[in-house]
Amino acid sequence: MNAFSTVYWKEVRENLRDRRTLVNALITGPLLGPVMFIMLMNIMINQQLEKSDRPLSVPVIGAALAPNLVVALKSAGIDAAPAPSDPETAVREQRADVIVRISPSYVQAWSKGQAVQVELIYDSSRRDASTPVARVRNVIEGYGKREGAMRLIARGLSPTTAWPVQVAERDQATSQSRSALMFSFLPYFFVLTVFLGGMYLAIDLTAGERERQSLEPLFVNPVSRWKILAGKLGAICTFSVVSLLLSVAAFATAPWFIPTDKLGIALDLGLRFGAQVVLLMLPLILLLAALQSLVSAFAKSYREAQTYLSILMIIPVLPSALLSVIPVRAEPWMYAVPLLGQNLGIVQLLRGDGVPAWQMGLCLAGGFVAAILAVWATAWMYRSERLAISG
């Protein structure tokens, strides 16, 4: 058995016996995050769907002034309730999601064929109130358009006279591409899973062994340093791959628990999607393993390495955070940028567009070039005799 496989299997066996590494690498990262997200999304979506379907009770000020409007609201499942004395305070104190206030001059203006005023009092900062507000607004606007059309017809005019320009929408979004809006964070989750999957192992195999003073006996053996490093990187990558596979498998269960059919989206996170994600992530697995080993090599203790890698963890967040705040149109060169290329590629897979061979090639080429540079830097660090000395 050569030096690489000896070091590799030694590190894998030792860390399989370490409960802390197993929990953090194979449970906390790849499973806990997806499970929590799916549960939260399921609860949130069901709550919103329930609000959009169930009858609403909305306080209406001046309901007697507009009986036909009240009937239109009721036909849409919105019942007029008694109004509070101070509607603004009632909304601010969250005693009501939305309150309708009909102008006292409603009857007089309506009889003269003039525009009438109906106010919606609500708090736009309350996300839970957005669905009721939208329902009430749509009903009132629809009622206004119907009555406006009837006024024109009564005067012998076509209703289209009031709308000389009509917008015809041709939405090209598919049911699957719409799902990318909801799951656009997945690239960040996968990168973070890979990072956490190998982080604790990388710390233990470098800073941990340095603290335990077990690196020096290992380096004394007549074995090339790069073979020792290769065995350690192989073990880190193995844990990262397993962590990624568990995360992909966990997210594949999302369509079972999230009512995608009610949302009008199609979510395909099956075997083909998972296989392409793993392929896109391969260079990042090696890159992050090398960077974690390199950063850990500068630390003299396990705790110090944890601090350094916690700062390094910010890097995987950047592409997803930037793309969510500043949407950009993908350019060919972007696919060759590590992390950014994977982010764009996974979003395309979510949309159902697929990743063409040239884009996949750029992602893999750019990522592996960066990974090779990181491995070279780590190998150079492993040549230093100070690495084996603690304190």
N, C-alpha and C positions, 0 to 999 in steps of 0.2 A: 504494500500500500504506500503510495507516494506521500510526500509531505503535505500537499494540498488537502487530500482527502482525510489525512490523519487530523490535521488542525480543524477541518470543516466538521467532521463527525464529533470530535471532542467538544467543540463549542456548541453544536446543536444539542448533544445529549445533556451537557451541563445546564444549558438554559431551559431545556424541557423540564428539568427538575426544579427550576426556579419559579415559584408560584407568582411572584411579583411580575416577572417578565411575561409569563403566559397570560396573566389577567390583563395587563396593559396592552400587550401586542395583539392578542387574539380575542379579547372580549370588549374592553373599554372602547378602543378605537373603532374596529370594524363592525361591531354589533350594536353597541349601546347607542351610537349616534343615529344610524338608520332606524332603529326601533323607536327611539324618541321622536324622530321627525315624522315617521309614518303615523304614529299615534296622534301627534299634535295636528297634523294635516287632516286626519280623519275627523277629529273632534271639531276643528275649525270649519271644515267644509260642510259637515252635517249641520252645524249650527247655522251657517249662512243659508243653506238650502231650506232649512226649517223656517227661517225668517222669511224667505222669499215665497213660501207656499202657504204658511198658516195665516188665518185671519188676523188682521191688525186692528187694534183699537187706538185711534188717533184723536187727541183732543182737537176740536174745531171751534174756534171763536167766531160767532156770527153765523152758525149753521142755519138758522132760520131765514137768513137773507138769501141763501142760495140752495133751495131744496133740490133742484135738479142736479147740482154739483154733488150734493150729499148722496143722492141716489147713484150717481156715476161711481163715486167712491165705494159705496156699499156693494155694487155689482162686481167690483174688483176685489172684494174681500176686505175692504177697509171700512170699519165701523166708526161713525162719529161719536166721540165720547165728550162728556162735559169738560169744559176748558178751565184750567186753573186761573186764579186771579192775577198771578204774575207769571206769564208764560216764559219769559227770558230766564227767570230764576229757576223755574221748573226744569228747563233744559240744562242749565249749568249744573244743577244738583243731580242730574241724570234720573229725574222722576218721569221724564218723557223723552223718547228718541226724537220726535218731531211734532210740532204743533202747527196747525193750519189756522191762519187768521184772515178772515174775509173782511174787506174794507167796508165801513159803514155806508159808503156811497155806492155800494155794489148795485142795489136795486135801481137807483136813479140813473147810474151810468149805463146799466144793462138796457133799461127801457129806451134810452136815447141811442142805442146802438154804438155806444162808446166802449173803449177798452176798460176792463175792470181789473182790479188788483186783488191778488190772492198771495199772501205771504207764507213762506215756509220758514219756521223758526227752528233751527237745529244747530248742532255743534259739529263742525266738520273735522275736528280733531278726534272725535270718537269713531273708531273704526267699526265698532259693533252697530253703530247707527246708520252706516252708509246704505245698507240694503233697504231698511224701511223708508229712508229719505228718498231713495231712487224710485221705490214703488209709488209713493205718493206723488212725486214730481211727474212721473210718466203718466199717471192717470189724469192729473189736472191738465197737463199739456195736451194729452189726447182729447180730453173733453173740450178744451179751448179750440183746437183745430176743427173738430166736428161742428161746433157751434158757429165758428167763423165760416165754414163751408156752407152751412144752412143759411146764413145771412146773405151770402152772395147769390145763392140759388133763389132766395126770396126776391131779390132785386133783378132777377133775370140774367145774372152773370155766372160764368163758369167758375167753379172753385179754383181752377188753375190760374185765374187772373191774379190772385194774391201771391202766387208763387211762380213767377215767370221762369225761374231757374230751379230745376230740380236735380238733386244729386243722386246719381245711381251708383251704389257701392258694389264693387266686385272684389270681394275679399279673397285673396289667393292663398290664405293660410289654410292648411289642412288640419284635421283633427289631431294628427301627431305633432305637427310643428307648433301648435298652440301649447302642447305639453312642455315644450322647452322653456316657456316663460315660467312655469311653476317649478321646474326642476333644473333651472340654470345654475344652481349652486353645486350640482353633482361633481363637476371637475374638482372643485375645492375639497369636497368630502373625500374623493378618491386620493388626491394628493396628500391630504392630511392623514388619511388612513395608512398610506405607505410610509409617511414620515414617522408616525407613532409606532407602526409595526416594527420598525428597525431601530428606533431611537434608544430604547432601554438596553437592547442587546449591544448596540454600538458603544454605549457608555460603559457597560460592564466589560466588554472585550478590550477596551483601551484604558480609560481612566480607572475603571474598577480593578483591572489586573495591575495597573501601575500602583494603585493605592495598596493593594494586597501584596505588592512586591513579587508578583509571579511572572511579570514580563521578562525580567532579567534571566531567570533560568530557561525560559523559552528561547530567548535570543542567543543564549550560549550554545545551543544545539547547532551542529554543522549543517544548517539549512538556510537557503537564501531567504532574506527578509521578505522578498516579494511573494514567495510561496506562502509564508505565514500570513501576510496581508491578504492574499487571495483566498485562503481558507476562511479567514475572519469575515471578509466581504461576502463570500459565498453564503456563510451562515446568516449574516444580516439580511442579505437579499432573499433568502429562503423564507425567513419570518415575514418580511415585507410582502412577498408574493402571497403567502397564505393569508395574511391580513387583508390584502386587496381582494382576494377571491371570496373571502367571507363577507366583505362589505358589498361586493357586486351581487352575491347571492342574496344578501339581506334586502337590498334595494329591489331585486327582482320580484319580491313578494308584494311590493307596493300596490300593483293593480288589484290584488286580492282584497285589500283593506280600504283603498281610496275609491270612492264612487266616481270613477272617470266617465262612465256613460252619462251620468247626470250633469257633468260639467261640459260635455261635448268634446272631450279630448280622447285621444288614443295613446296609451303609454306602452311602448314596447321595450322592455328591459330584459329580454330573454337571453338565450344562449349566444346568439350571434352578436348582440350588443355587448355582452360581457366579454366575449372573446376579442372583439375589436378594442374594447377599453383596455384589457390587459396588454394587448400588443402595443397600443399607444403609450402605455405607462412603463414599458420595459426599460427604456433608457433612463427614465426618472428614478426607477428603483435602484439602478446602479449609481446614478448621480447622487441621490440623497444618501445612500449608504456610504459612499466615499466622503461626502461632505461631513456627515455625522462622525465618521471615524477621524477625519482630519481635525475637526473642531475639538473632539474629545481628546485628541492627542496633546492638545495644548493645556488641558486641565490636569491638575495633580491629584484630584479627588473625584469621587462619584458625584458629590453634591455640586462641585464647581462645574463639572461637565453638564449637569442638568441645567444650570443657570445659562451656560453658553448656548446650549441647544434650544432652550426656551426662546432665546432671542432669535436664533436661526429659524425657528418655526414661523416667523413673520413672513419669510420669503414666499412660501407656498400660497399665502393668503393674497398676495399683491395682485396677480393677474385676475383672479375672480372678483376681487374688490374693485379694481379699476374698470373692468368690463361691465360691472353692474352699475357703476356710477357714470361712466363715460362710454356709452355704446359706440363701438367703432366698426367700420366696414373692414372685413378681413382682407388683408393684402397677402400675396404669395410669400413674401419674406417673413411674415409673422409666424408661419407654420414651422420655420426653422429655429425659432426662439424657444428654448426649453421652458416648460410650464405654460407659456402663452399658447404655443402650438397645440399642446394637449388639451388645454381649455377650449380652444376653438373647435378642435376635432370632436371632442365629446359632445359639445353642444350641437354640432352638425348631426351626430348620430342620434341624439334625442329628437331632433327635428325630422328625422327620417330621410335626410338628404344623402347620407352616406359620406364616406371620406374617400375621394379618388386616390388612385395609386400615387400620383405625384405629391399630393398633400401628405399622405402617410409616409412617403419616402423622406420628405423634408422634416417631418416631425421626428422620425427615427434618426436621420442623419444628424440633425442639429443636437438632439438629445444625447446621442452616443459620443459626439465630438466633445461636448461639455463633460460627459461622464468620464471619458478617457483622460481629459485634462485634470479632473478632480482626483482620479485614481493615481495619476502621475504625481500630483502634489502630495497625496497621502503616502505614496511609496517613498518619495524623497524624505518626508518626515520620519518614516520608519527607519531610515538609514541612520538617523541620529542616535547616538548612544544615550543622550539625555532622556530619551523616551522611556528607557527602562528604569530610570532613577526616580523615586518618589521623594517628595520633600524639597 
